[in-house]
């Protein structure tokens, strides 16, 4: 009976060590995940800032808008030139 109690206590001690090890691993994994999330957010922000997240269609639309603006300014300039 005493030997069985000693074995049970050893089993409990081993289980406690395993639980503690798992908790430490979980904590580390959570910290790593938080760090990855932060890095991902920073990456997405810099991609947005640099315009790297645009599709080719969005780039075409943006370029067309700029061309339209340039054409408009060119027409205004031509009008002013013809008046003088």
C-alpha positions as CSV (number, residue, x, y, z in Angstrom):
1,X,0.0,0.0,0.0
2,X,2.8,2.4,0.9
3,X,4.6,1.6,-2.3
4,X,1.4,2.3,-4.3
5,X,1.0,5.7,-2.6
6,X,4.6,6.5,-3.4
7,X,4.0,5.6,-7.0
8,X,0.9,7.7,-7.2
9,X,2.7,10.7,-5.7
10,X,5.5,10.2,-8.3
11,X,2.8,10.0,-11.1
12,X,1.3,13.2,-9.7
13,X,4.7,15.0,-9.7
14,X,5.4,13.8,-13.3
15,X,1.9,15.1,-14.4
16,X,2.6,18.5,-12.7
17,X,5.9,18.8,-14.5
18,X,4.3,18.0,-17.8
19,X,1.5,20.5,-17.2
20,X,4.1,23.2,-16.3
21,X,6.1,22.4,-19.4
22,X,2.9,22.6,-21.6
23,X,2.0,25.9,-20.0
24,X,5.4,27.4,-20.7
25,X,5.2,26.1,-24.3
26,X,1.7,27.6,-24.7
27,X,2.9,31.0,-23.3
28,X,5.8,31.0,-25.7
29,X,3.6,30.1,-28.6
30,X,1.1,32.9,-27.7
31,X,4.0,35.4,-27.5
32,X,5.3,34.2,-30.9
33,X,1.8,34.5,-32.4
34,X,1.4,38.1,-31.0
35,X,4.8,39.0,-32.5
36,X,3.8,37.5,-35.9
37,X,0.5,39.4,-35.8
38,X,2.4,42.7,-35.1
39,X,4.9,42.0,-37.9
40,X,2.0,41.2,-40.3
41,X,0.2,44.4,-39.5
42,X,3.4,46.4,-40.1
43,X,4.0,44.6,-43.4
44,X,0.5,45.2,-44.6
45,X,0.8,48.9,-43.7
46,X,4.1,49.3,-45.6
47,X,2.7,47.5,-48.6
48,X,-0.3,49.8,-48.6
49,X,1.9,52.8,-48.2
50,X,4.1,51.7,-51.1
51,X,1.1,50.7,-53.2
52,X,2.2,47.1,-53.4
53,X,-1.2,45.7,-52.5
54,X,-2.9,47.0,-55.6
55,X,-4.1,44.8,-58.4
56,X,-3.1,45.5,-61.9
57,X,-6.6,46.9,-62.6
58,X,-6.3,49.3,-59.7
59,X,-2.9,50.4,-61.1
60,X,-4.5,50.9,-64.6
61,X,-7.3,53.0,-63.1
62,X,-4.8,55.2,-61.1
63,X,-2.7,55.7,-64.2
64,X,-5.7,56.6,-66.3
65,X,-6.8,59.1,-63.7
66,X,-3.4,60.8,-63.7
67,X,-3.4,60.9,-67.5
68,X,-6.9,62.5,-67.4
69,X,-5.6,65.1,-65.0
70,X,-2.6,65.8,-67.2
71,X,-4.8,66.1,-70.3
72,X,-7.1,68.5,-68.5
73,X,-4.2,70.7,-67.5
74,X,-2.9,70.5,-71.0
75,X,-6.2,71.7,-72.5
76,X,-6.4,74.6,-69.9
77,X,-2.8,75.6,-70.9
78,X,-3.7,75.5,-74.6
79,X,-6.7,77.7,-74.0
80,X,-4.6,80.3,-72.2
81,X,-2.0,80.2,-74.9
82,X,-4.6,80.8,-77.7
83,X,-6.1,83.8,-75.8
84,X,-2.7,85.5,-75.7
